[in-house]
Amino acid sequence: MVTDTQEMTTRSGHYTALLETMGAHGATKLHTNEREQLLAVADALLFGDPDSEQGLARALDLIARLRESERWSAESCAELREHLYGCGPLPAEA
Protein backbone atom coordinates (compact mmCIF):
# COMPACT_ATOMS: atom_id res chain seq x y z
CA MET A 1 0.00 0.00 0.00
CA VAL A 2 1.27 3.48 -0.86
CA THR A 3 1.32 5.93 2.01
CA ASP A 4 0.30 9.54 1.61
CA THR A 5 3.92 10.58 2.10
CA GLN A 6 5.18 8.17 -0.54
CA GLU A 7 2.51 9.30 -3.00
CA MET A 8 3.26 12.99 -2.44
CA THR A 9 6.98 12.32 -2.87
CA THR A 10 6.32 10.60 -6.20
CA ARG A 11 4.00 13.37 -7.35
CA SER A 12 6.47 16.07 -6.27
CA GLY A 13 9.17 14.27 -8.22
CA HIS A 14 7.05 14.50 -11.35
CA TYR A 15 6.49 18.21 -10.69
CA THR A 16 10.24 18.76 -10.43
CA ALA A 17 10.82 16.71 -13.59
CA LEU A 18 8.20 18.82 -15.40
CA LEU A 19 10.10 21.97 -14.42
CA GLU A 20 13.35 20.43 -15.62
CA THR A 21 11.82 19.35 -18.93
CA MET A 22 10.46 22.83 -19.55
CA GLY A 23 13.71 24.45 -18.46
CA ALA A 24 15.81 22.24 -20.71
CA HIS A 25 14.06 23.68 -23.76
CA GLY A 26 14.24 27.29 -22.66
CA ALA A 27 12.05 30.26 -23.50
CA THR A 28 12.65 29.86 -27.22
CA LYS A 29 10.53 26.71 -27.27
CA LEU A 30 7.90 27.60 -24.65
CA HIS A 31 6.24 30.99 -24.30
CA THR A 32 5.63 32.50 -20.87
CA ASN A 33 1.84 31.99 -21.02
CA GLU A 34 2.33 28.35 -22.08
CA ARG A 35 4.72 27.71 -19.20
CA GLU A 36 2.31 29.36 -16.77
CA GLN A 37 -0.57 27.23 -18.07
CA LEU A 38 1.37 23.99 -17.64
CA LEU A 39 2.52 24.97 -14.15
CA ALA A 40 -1.00 25.97 -13.10
CA VAL A 41 -2.29 22.56 -14.17
CA ALA A 42 0.57 20.78 -12.41
CA ASP A 43 -0.19 22.76 -9.23
CA ALA A 44 -3.89 21.93 -9.48
CA LEU A 45 -3.13 18.22 -9.94
CA LEU A 46 -0.55 18.15 -7.16
CA PHE A 47 -2.88 19.75 -4.63
CA GLY A 48 -6.07 17.99 -5.70
CA ASP A 49 -7.95 20.97 -7.14
CA PRO A 50 -11.40 19.76 -8.21
CA ASP A 51 -11.09 21.62 -11.53
CA SER A 52 -7.78 19.98 -12.41
CA GLU A 53 -9.33 17.64 -15.00
CA GLN A 54 -10.49 20.54 -17.18
CA GLY A 55 -7.09 22.18 -16.87
CA LEU A 56 -5.40 18.92 -17.76
CA ALA A 57 -7.49 18.65 -20.93
CA ARG A 58 -6.41 22.17 -21.96
CA ALA A 59 -2.78 21.38 -21.15
CA LEU A 60 -2.91 18.22 -23.25
CA ASP A 61 -4.27 20.31 -26.14
CA LEU A 62 -1.36 22.72 -25.68
CA ILE A 63 1.13 19.84 -25.74
CA ALA A 64 -0.49 18.50 -28.92
CA ARG A 65 -0.11 21.94 -30.53
CA LEU A 66 3.56 22.08 -29.50
CA ARG A 67 4.10 18.76 -31.28
CA GLU A 68 2.03 19.63 -34.36
CA SER A 69 3.90 22.90 -34.80
CA GLU A 70 7.18 20.97 -34.44
CA ARG A 71 8.31 23.32 -31.68
CA TRP A 72 8.72 20.27 -29.46
CA SER A 73 9.67 16.72 -30.41
CA ALA A 74 7.35 13.78 -29.85
CA GLU A 75 9.68 12.52 -27.10
CA SER A 76 9.68 15.85 -25.26
CA CYS A 77 5.90 16.11 -25.52
CA ALA A 78 5.61 12.58 -24.11
CA GLU A 79 7.77 13.68 -21.16
CA LEU A 80 5.52 16.68 -20.53
CA ARG A 81 2.42 14.46 -20.57
CA GLU A 82 4.02 11.84 -18.32
CA HIS A 83 5.05 14.39 -15.73
CA LEU A 84 1.72 16.22 -15.80
CA TYR A 85 -0.15 12.96 -15.23
CA GLY A 86 2.36 12.10 -12.53
CA CYS A 87 1.51 15.26 -10.59
CA GLY A 88 -1.98 13.90 -10.05
CA PRO A 89 -3.14 11.22 -7.65
CA LEU A 90 -1.93 7.72 -8.32
CA PRO A 91 -4.59 5.45 -9.82
CA ALA A 92 -6.28 3.11 -7.38
CA GLU A 93 -4.92 -0.43 -7.54
CA ALA A 94 -7.37 -3.17 -8.47
C-alpha positions in Angstrom: 0.0 0.0 0.0 1.3 3.5 -0.9 1.3 5.9 2.0 0.3 9.5 1.6 3.9 10.6 2.1 5.2 8.2 -0.5 2.5 9.3 -3.0 3.3 13.0 -2.4 7.0 12.3 -2.9 6.3 10.6 -6.2 4.0 13.4 -7.3 6.5 16.1 -6.3 9.2 14.3 -8.2 7.1 14.5 -11.4 6.5 18.2 -10.7 10.2 18.8 -10.4 10.8 16.7 -13.6 8.2 18.8 -15.4 10.1 22.0 -14.4 13.4 20.4 -15.6 11.8 19.3 -18.9 10.5 22.8 -19.6 13.7 24.5 -18.5 15.8 22.2 -20.7 14.1 23.7 -23.8 14.2 27.3 -22.7 12.1 30.3 -23.5 12.7 29.9 -27.2 10.5 26.7 -27.3 7.9 27.6 -24.7 6.2 31.0 -24.3 5.6 32.5 -20.9 1.8 32.0 -21.0 2.3 28.3 -22.1 4.7 27.7 -19.2 2.3 29.4 -16.8 -0.6 27.2 -18.1 1.4 24.0 -17.6 2.5 25.0 -14.1 -1.0 26.0 -13.1 -2.3 22.6 -14.2 0.6 20.8 -12.4 -0.2 22.8 -9.2 -3.9 21.9 -9.5 -3.1 18.2 -9.9 -0.6 18.2 -7.2 -2.9 19.8 -4.6 -6.1 18.0 -5.7 -7.9 21.0 -7.1 -11.4 19.8 -8.2 -11.1 21.6 -11.5 -7.8 20.0 -12.4 -9.3 17.6 -15.0 -10.5 20.5 -17.2 -7.1 22.2 -16.9 -5.4 18.9 -17.8 -7.5 18.7 -20.9 -6.4 22.2 -22.0 -2.8 21.4 -21.2 -2.9 18.2 -23.3 -4.3 20.3 -26.1 -1.4 22.7 -25.7 1.1 19.8 -25.7 -0.5 18.5 -28.9 -0.1 21.9 -30.5 3.6 22.1 -29.5 4.1 18.8 -31.3 2.0 19.6 -34.4 3.9 22.9 -34.8 7.2 21.0 -34.4 8.3 23.3 -31.7 8.7 20.3 -29.5 9.7 16.7 -30.4 7.4 13.8 -29.8 9.7 12.5 -27.1 9.7 15.8 -25.3 5.9 16.1 -25.5 5.6 12.6 -24.1 7.8 13.7 -21.2 5.5 16.7 -20.5 2.4 14.5 -20.6 4.0 11.8 -18.3 5.0 14.4 -15.7 1.7 16.2 -15.8 -0.2 13.0 -15.2 2.4 12.1 -12.5 1.5 15.3 -10.6 -2.0 13.9 -10.0 -3.1 11.2 -7.6 -1.9 7.7 -8.3 -4.6 5.4 -9.8 -6.3 3.1 -7.4 -4.9 -0.4 -7.5 -7.4 -3.2 -8.5 
